[in-house]
């Protein structure tokens, strides 16, 4: 797959192919059976689905399956709300919030302020 050549829908299809169907996996937040694969953010090749798209206009995604986690619908919606807050914090330079959210959305045990602000 070439970088930057997939749509939101195709990226999720590739993630499901690599990780398995969400319904066969446990939600990373609740442990309950998942319903969806959720883009976790933090990919340096992140893309946004065009607003004129018929499928998830404006949705943020990437084409790398390792950036997706299985989630219940409720956990996915809550996670997306936090990610939207992160986007606002990054734009305003709210470093304390950024460090906290970075810990939640990455698998890293430690993060530096420089990594978060990058």
N, C-alpha and C positions, 0 to 999 in steps of 0.2 A: 504494500500500500504506500503510495507516495504521500509525503507530508503535505497537508493543506488541500487535499483533493476529496475529502469525504464530507458528507452532510451530517447533520445531527442524527438523523435516523440511521444512516449507515454506520456511524461511529458506535451507536448503541448496539447495532446488529453484530459488529465485530467484537464488542465487549462481551456480549452474550455468548458468542461462539468460543471465545477464549476462557471465560469464567464459568460458563454454564448459565442455564436459565435462572432468573432471579427467584422464581417460585420454588426452585430446588435448593436454595441457599438460605442461610439465616441472616437476618438484618444485623448489621454491624453495631447498631445502636440499642436495639431492644432484645435481640436474640430470637425474636419471633420469626416465622416464615416471611421471607421478603416477597415483595410484589414487583419491584422495579430495580434496575441498576441506576445508581445515582453518581453523576460526575462529582468527584470530590474537590475539584479545583487544583490550583497550584501546578498546572502544566505550562511550561514556557512556550508551548505551541497552541495555546488555547484559541478557540474560534468562536464566533457568534453566528448563529443561524440568521440569515437575512430576514428582515421584518416582512418582506413580501412572501415568505415561505408559507405554505399551507400546513406545515408540520412544525410546531414549536417555534414560532417566530420570536427572535430575540434571545433564544436560549443559548447559554454558554456551554461548550463541550470541548472535548479534544478527541483525537483518534487513537489514543493509547489506552488499551484495556486496563493497565495497571492503575489508572486514575479513576476507576469506577468501583463502587462498593454496593453490595446488595442492601436495600432498605425497604421497610414497609412504606406504604403511601404516606402515612402521617409523619414518619421520621424523615422521609425524603423532603416533604414540604417544609418541615421545621428546619432542616439542614439548609435548604435553599434560602430561607429567610435570613439565616445567619450569614451565609455567603454574600447576600446582597448588602447586609450591614458591613461586612468586611470591605466590600468594594467602596462604600462610602467612607469608611475609616481610612482606607489607603489614599483616597483622593484628598482627605483633609489632614493626613499625617498623624492620626491617632495611634501612636506607636504601642502604647500599653494594650489597647484592644487588639492590635495586629498580632502581638506576641501571643496573646491568649488564644486567638482564633487559629493561628498557625499551629499551635500545639494540638488543637482539636482535629485539624484536617490533614495532618501529615502523620507519618509513622515515626517521625523523629523523636527521640527522647529529649534532645536539647536543640534549641534554635537560638541563633544570635539575632540581635536587632538588625544587623546588616542583611542577613538572609531574608528576613521578613520584609524589610523595606525595598528589597531588590525588585 
